[in-house]
Amino acid sequence: METRMLYENEVPQAAKTARGIFDHCMREQIKDAQVVRLTEQYLEPENLIVMMRKAELFLWGTFENGELIAVGGLQQEGHITMLYVYPHCPSDV
């Protein structure tokens, strides 16, 4: 298992992974359509890349056997802005 900062070319896969986890684990529980829409907009690869280029967002990924299984986002000031982990991951990750 490896955790590291993501490269710009990995952002589309990170966004897809985060969106998949969001859809699987959280979407049905969120009753406010605006919150869902804002989350979807935030997770657009182009949006994430712009924030990375401005050094406003640092994206991290955890890989297991070459598969991206977790995505984390840290804003410049240290705020964790996203943390998505596949539910099938072992608890000792």
N, C-alpha and C positions, 0 to 999 in steps of 0.2 A: 504494500500500500504506500502511496506517495501523495503528499499534500504540498502544493506549491502555488505560487502566483501564476495566473493564467496569461497567456500571450493573446494579443489582439485577434489573431486568426482562430483562437479557440472560443471566442465569445459567442458565436452563433450556437455552438454545441452547448455551452454553459447556459445560455438563455433557454434553449430547448429543454435541457435537463431541469432547470429551475421551474419552467412553465409546466412540465410534465408532473413534477412533484406537487406543485401548487394545485393543478387540476385534480390529481389523484387524492390528495390528502386534505385540501382546504376549501376548494371552490364551493362545494355543497353546503358547507357550514357558514359561509359568508352570505348574509341576506341582503346586504347593501350592494346594489348593482354598480354604483359608482366606485366602491372600493375594489371590486373585481376589475372594472375597466382601468382604473389607475394602476393596479398591479400589472395588468397586461401591458399597458403602455410603458411602465418602468422596465419591464423585462424584455422590451424590444432590443435586439442586438445593436441597432444603430444608436439608440439612446445610451446603452451601456458603454459602447465604444467612445462616444463623445465625452462622457464623464471620465473615462479612463485617460483619454488624450489630454484632458484638462487637469489630470492628477486629482480629480475630485472623488474618484472611486478606484479601489484596488480589489480585483477579483481573485479569489483563491479557489482551487479545485482539489478534490481528493479523488485519486484514481485507484482502482483495484482491477488488476489484470487488464489494464489498458482502457477500462470503462470509467467514465466520469460518474461518480456515485454521490458527490456532494459539491455544492457551490456556496461560497460565502462571499459577501461583499462588505468592505470596510470603507467608510468615508474618510476623507483626509483628516478630519478632527477626531477620528477614533470611534465613531458611531458604527455599530454593526447594522447594516441596512438590509441584509438578507442572509438567510442561512437555510438552505434546502438540502436535506439528506434523504436518500431513498429509504423507505421504511424497511426494506429487506436487508439492510446492512447489518453486519454483526455488531453487537453491543460493545465490543472491545475496540471499536474503530478509534 
